[in-house]
Amino acid sequence: MPLSAIQPDAYEQLLRSKISPLEKAFAALGAPTPMVVASPPLAYRLRAEFRMWHDGEDLFYAMFRSGAPKEPIAINSFPIAAEPIQQLMPELLQNLRKNTQLRQKLFQIEFLSTLSGDMLVTLIYHRALGDVWEVEAKLLAERLGIKLIGRSRKQKRVLAEDSVNEILCVGNKEFHFKQPDQAFTQPNGHVNQQMIAWADRACKNLSADLLELYCGIGNFTLPLAHRFHRVIATEISKVATAAAIENRESNGIVNVEFARLSAEEMTEAMSGARIFRRLAHLPVPLADYQLDTLLVDPPRAGLDEATLALAGRFNNILYISCNPQTLLSNLTVLQTTHEITDLAFFDQFPYTHHLESGVLLTRRAP
């Protein structure tokens, strides 16, 4: 996204222009009028990454226009980043400029912050990182009061922690999340809290058991667990699954079981085509669960054909989507057996064409 696209004074108009054609497409499928959740127009992004450009003795944050990878644009400010990132950027840059050991072949910097104020910075290099680098990096982390990681090819040096700690408020309850480096987390924390709150309200009349696919670190799983008797949540990433289990324990939630399975593997398990040892820890056999509701938050490609067929077997489907076009394609299939009873749009990514959506589908009466 070019910085020229950031137009806070025109934000409401830009959001309406993005949503208007989608409202018509969803209405054609029988969807109700959507709830629309706007983002703060500035300081909303909890993640940011920049190339580092070396110009003789100078060093600066850089971004590039599409098709011009050798023409850096110096980034002196980044107003859509969360305030802690904005405040840290110039101070970090000043320190790096003065430290030969830390700036040598520094290629990229990644920032990960939270609504609760935690901060992790990753310095990525085109060289091996040794003990001298670690000494200087520890001094920098202490000086700035941040967590710091160094990465290079086949190397990762963690100085203290490689995660941040987030607190999300849903209703009148706080949920604590460990968010690891390189695990997916929602980039717009304010909108994420409202997404979870919407999903919680959408599930208020549901019960029985829940199956969740693509659960990540438990962002939706844990706040929604109180709506269901038992929950099985699956995720393919080892890092995210480990964090989800830790988050379950730190929040004192006892009715959720996590399993490291892809959506395709869980589909095979549900059909009885394969038996997975990674489900052996379930308190009762999979067949004994009363899985009435399915929650999915798939990647941009949406649900594959087999998972889409699996979804059609559930009475209720809560579908969180980061791509309205693949969602609409999937809904065209699902509407033959289900109707859309709730719809919401969440502007996770202002000033872009990207839009997060939430849909609740319920089985049509025979």
N, C-alpha and C positions, 0 to 999 in steps of 0.2 A: 504494500500500500504506500503510494507516494505521500510525503508529508503535506503536500498541497491539498490532499483529499480531506484532511482534518479541518472540518468547518463547524465548530461548536454552535455558532449562531444559527446554522441551517440544519442542525441535527434532527429536529422533529420532522421537518419536511423531507429530509433524506430517508428517514426511517419509513415514513408513509409511502414514499415512492418505491421502496424495497418491498413493502408488504402488500401493497395494493393488488398487483397481479396474482400473488399467491392466494389471497383471500378468494378470488374468483375461481382459481383452480381447485381449492379445497371445497368451496361451496358446491362445485359441480359433482363432488363425491358425497354430498349430503352432510358436510361438516357444519356444526353450529358456528356462530360468530366467535372468532378467536379472542382470547385474552391476549393483550400485547404488553410485554414487559420491556420498557426502555432501559438503556444503560446510562450511567453517568456519561456526559459527553466528553469528559476529560478524566485523566488519572484513573482509568479503570483496569488497565492491563497489568496482571501480576507476573507475567513472564515477558522477557525481552532479550533479544540477542543481536549482537553487532559484530561485523568484521572489524578487525583492528588494522588500520592502514599506517604503514611506516613511510615517512617522508624525510629522509636524512635523520636528523636527531629528533624530529617531531613525531608524534603519535596521536592518532585521533580515531574516534568511533566513526564507522562508515557504513553506508548502505549503498545499494546499486540499483539503477533502473533495469528493468527487464531488457535483455539484449545488449547491455553495456557493462559486462563484468569487470572491465579494466578502467572504468571511469568512476572513482569513488565520490560519493556525496558526503561531506563531513556533517556529522550529526552533533550539533551543539546543544540541542534540547530535544526531548521526546515527550511531548505533553500528554500522550495517551497512556504512558507508563504510570504505575502507581506512584504515589508521592515518595515512598522510601527509595524507589529506584531512581527517580528524578533527582533526589537529594544526593544519592550516593555517586551517581555517574561522574560529576566533575571532580569530586574529591578522590575517587578511585583513579581516574585518569591522571590527575596531578601526581599522585604517588607512583604510578607506573612509569610516567615520563622520567622521573628522577632515579629510577632503580634499573640499572643495566641488566641485572640478573633476571628480574621479573618481566622485562619488556622484550628481551632477546627472542626473536622468532615467535612472538605472541601473535596468534592468528585470529582468535575469536574470543568474545566474552559473552557468557550467558548469565542472566539475572533471574532468580526465582524468589519471589516474595510472597507474603500472605497478608490477609486482612488483619491478622493478630500481630503483625510487625516483625516476623522472623525473616531472615534474609540469607540466601545462599548464592555465592558467586562462583562460577566455573571459568577458569582460565585455560584456554585450549592452545596448544603449541605445535609447531612443526619441528620439535626437537625433543630428545629425551630429557626428563626432569630428574635431577639428582638431589643429594642431601643439601647442597648449598641453596638450591632453589627453595627447598622446604623450609630452611631456616628463615630466609627472607619472606616467604609467603606467610609463615606463622606470625612474624612481626607485623606484616601488613594487616592480617586478619584481626589481630589484637588491637591495632591502632584504630581500625575502622569499626570494630565491634560487629564483625560479620563471620559467617561460616565460609570456608574457601576450599575449593577443589582444584587440582591441576590435572589436565588430561593431555595426552599425546598419543601417538599411534601405539596401540596395545599396552597402554599404561594409564593408570588412574591413581593419583596420590590424594588421599583424603586426610585432611589435617585434624579434624575433630569429628564432624558428622557429615553425611552426604544426603541430608534430608532437611526439610523445614517442618515446623509444626503449625497447623492451622486450627482455628476454632470457627466453626460455622454455627450460626443461630437459626434454628428452624422452629417457628412457633415460640414457645417459651423455654426451649431446651437448647443447650449447647452440646455440640458434637466435636470431639477432638480427632484430628487426622494427622498422621504422619504422611508427608508427601515426599517420596524419595526423588533424588536426582534421576532423570531420564525415565520416570514413570509419567504417564499422562495424567494431568490435572486440568481442571477447568480454568481457563486463563482470566476470566472476568468474575471475580469473587462475588461482587454485589449481585450480578445477574444469576450466578450459580445458586446463591441462597434462595432466590425467588423461584428458580427452577425446582429445587427440592421441595419448597413449600407448596408449589402448585401440584407436584406429583403426590405429595402427602395428602392434599385435599382430594385429589382425583381418586385416591385409594380408600377414602374414608368408609365407603360402603362395601368394601371387599373383605374377604376373610380367607379361610382355608389356608393353603400353602402357596408360596411364591417361588418361581424359578426365574433367576436373572442370568442373562448372558452378557458378556462384555462388562463385567462389574468394576473393573479397575481396582482402585484402592478402597472401594466401598462407599463412594460418594453418595449414591442413592440408596444402596443396600441398607446401611445402618440407620439412617433417619426413618426409613419406611418399614423397618422390621416390626415395629409395634403394631402395625396394621394386620399382620398375618400370624398364623399359628407357628409355622416353620418356614424357613427360607433356605434354598440352595442357590448359591451365587458362584458363577464360574468366570474365569479369566485366564488367558493363555500366558501372560507375562509372569515370570517367576518373581521379579522384583515387586510388581503390583500385588500379586497374590500374598506374598509375605507381609507386605504393608497392610493389606486388608485384614489379615488375621490379627496383626498387632493392634490395628484400630478397633477391631471388635472387642479385644480384651480391654483396651484402655477406656472404652465406653461402657463396659459392663453389660454387653448384649449377649444373651445366651441362646437365642433361637435361630442363629444363622450359622450355616456351614459353608465354607469356601472350598472350592476345588479348582486345581489348575488344569482346565480343559478348554479347548477351543469350542466355538459354537458348533462346528461340524462334529466334533467328538461327542458333545453333549447330545446332539441330535441322534447319533448312533447309539448312545447309551439309552436314550428314551425309547428308541424303537426296539431295543434288545439285540441289535446287530453286533454289539461288542460289550464286553464287561471290562470296566476300568478299575484297576487297583486304587487309582486316585479318588475313587468314590467309596472305598472300603471303610472310611472313617465315619460315614453317615450313621446317625443313631438308630435308624431303621432302614430296611432295604428301600431302594429307590422306588420300587413298585408300590410301596405302602404310603408314599407321600400323596396327599390330595392336592396335586398341582393344578390349581384352578386359574392362576394368573401368571402371565409371562411379562417380564420387564426386559426390554432390549435397548441398548444404546450403541448401535453398531458404528463402524467406520463409515467414511463418506460413500463407499460403494453400496451401502444398505445391506439388506438381508439376502443371502444367496438362496437359490431355489429350494434346497433341502430345509434350511432354517425357516424359510417362509412357509413351507408345508407344515413344519412343526408348529409354528405360531398359530396356524389355522385350527389346531386341535384344542386350544385353550379357550375358555369362556371369556376371559378378559385379557387384553393386550395393552400394556403401557409402553409406548414406543417413543423414545427420545432420539431425535435425529439432528445431525449437523449438516444435512444436505436435503433441502426441500424437494429437489427433483427426484432423487432416488426414493425418498419417502412417498411421494405421490405415486411413483411406479409400483412400490410395494402395496400401497393402499388400494390401488386398482384391483389387485389380486385379492386382498383380504376383504374388500367390501362385499364380495359375493357371499361371505358367511358372517361378517361382522358389520356393525354400524359405528360411525364415529360419534361418540357421545360427549367428548370434551376435546378442545383444541387450544393451544397456546403458542405464541411466537415469542422468542427470547432473543434480544439483540446482543448476543455475546460479542459480536465483532462490528462495532459501528464503523461507518464510512467504507464498508466493503459490501460485496454482494452476498456474503455468507450470513446465514441465519439459522439459529437453533429452533427446533420445533418440538412440541410435546403433544402426543395424541393418545387418548384413551379410546379403545375399541371394545365393544361388548357384543357377544354373539346374538345374532338375530333370532327372534322367536321362530320356531318351526312352523 
